[in-house]
Amino acid sequence: VTEAELEKMTEAQIHKFIFEPGFSTAAAVTSVSGRGVGMDVVRTNIDQIGGTIDIKSVAGEGSSVTIKIPLTLAIVSALIVEAGGDRFAIPQLAVVELVRARANSEHRI
C-alpha cells in the first residue's frame, strides 16, 4: 500500500497484514527466517476448518491472538494441568500414566 492508503487504514486493517503471504518484519532473509512464510498458512488452515483468527496489538504493551474454531472441532478429551500458573490441555490419547504427586508423596516430578 502507499503511505496515503496506510494513513486511511484502521489499526485492525494494518494488523491483518501479518496474514499476507510474503509479509515479514525481518531485516534480512536467511534459510530459516525472514522469508514471509507462516501466518498466512495459519490463517488458511483455520479458514479451511471454518474458524477465524484475529490479532490485536498495543504498542509497548503486547499483542493478543484470538483463534475461534467450530465447537465440534474443539471437543477433545483432555487432561488439564497447571504449571507455573499456566494451564495446559494434554490430549488424553497422549497420556500414558497419571500419578498424584504431593509434598509428602513417594512420587516426585
Solvent accessible surface area in square Angstrom, and as a share of the most:
residue,aa,sasa,rsa
1,V,113,0.65
2,T,80,0.47
3,E,140,0.63
4,A,65,0.50
5,E,89,0.40
6,L,74,0.37
7,E,145,0.65
8,K,174,0.74
9,M,51,0.23
10,T,79,0.46
11,E,115,0.52
12,A,58,0.45
13,Q,89,0.40
14,I,57,0.29
15,H,39,0.17
16,K,117,0.49
17,F,55,0.23
18,I,63,0.32
19,F,6,0.03
20,E,78,0.35
21,P,94,0.59
22,G,52,0.50
23,F,82,0.34
24,S,48,0.31
25,T,125,0.73
26,A,50,0.39
27,A,118,0.91
28,A,69,0.54
29,V,107,0.62
30,T,70,0.41
31,S,99,0.64
32,V,122,0.70
33,S,58,0.37
34,G,16,0.16
35,R,129,0.47
36,G,12,0.11
37,V,107,0.61
38,G,31,0.29
39,M,60,0.27
40,D,24,0.12
41,V,73,0.42
42,V,56,0.32
43,R,76,0.28
44,T,66,0.38
45,N,78,0.40
46,I,16,0.08
47,D,78,0.41
48,Q,135,0.60
49,I,80,0.41
50,G,57,0.55
51,G,8,0.08
52,T,81,0.47
53,I,23,0.11
54,D,55,0.29
55,I,20,0.10
56,K,137,0.58
57,S,42,0.27
58,V,84,0.48
59,A,104,0.81
60,G,91,0.87
61,E,145,0.65
62,G,42,0.41
63,S,77,0.49
64,S,62,0.40
65,V,78,0.45
66,T,66,0.38
67,I,93,0.47
68,K,132,0.56
69,I,72,0.36
70,P,45,0.28
71,L,133,0.66
72,T,118,0.68
73,L,87,0.43
74,A,51,0.40
75,I,128,0.65
76,V,94,0.54
77,S,74,0.48
78,A,34,0.27
79,L,51,0.25
80,I,104,0.53
81,V,51,0.30
82,E,113,0.51
83,A,60,0.47
84,G,88,0.84
85,G,63,0.60
86,D,86,0.44
87,R,184,0.67
88,F,106,0.44
89,A,66,0.51
90,I,66,0.34
91,P,67,0.42
92,Q,99,0.44
93,L,184,0.92
94,A,67,0.52
95,V,44,0.25
96,V,148,0.85
97,E,132,0.59
98,L,126,0.63
99,V,71,0.41
100,R,175,0.64
101,A,42,0.32
102,R,145,0.53
103,A,94,0.73
104,N,140,0.72
105,S,25,0.16
106,E,157,0.70
107,H,79,0.35
108,R,178,0.65
109,I,205,1.04
